[in-house]
Amino acid sequence: MPAYANRAGKAVLFFQDKAKFKARYATLGFNDTANLDDGELWATAFALKEMTPAAEAKISALVKKAAR
């Protein structure tokens, strides 16, 4: 599965295709090197049923935050 790294070369993001795993949705996940910390509890993976403009905007914001 594809993964994406930050400027330091550390993988921060991965994608799991729903077709490959015969799942209902794709998974977009973040490794512990991503800068998504938000208090004591935050999501590290998201289900993606369909790529819409709204979903694309949310993903873009998360990727920018993760890659800092």
Secondary structure as UniProt FT lines:
FT   STRAND          3..5
FT   TURN            7..8
FT   STRAND          11..16
FT   HELIX           18..21
FT   STRAND          26..30
FT   TURN            32..33
FT   TURN            39..40
FT   STRAND          45..48
FT   HELIX           53..66
//
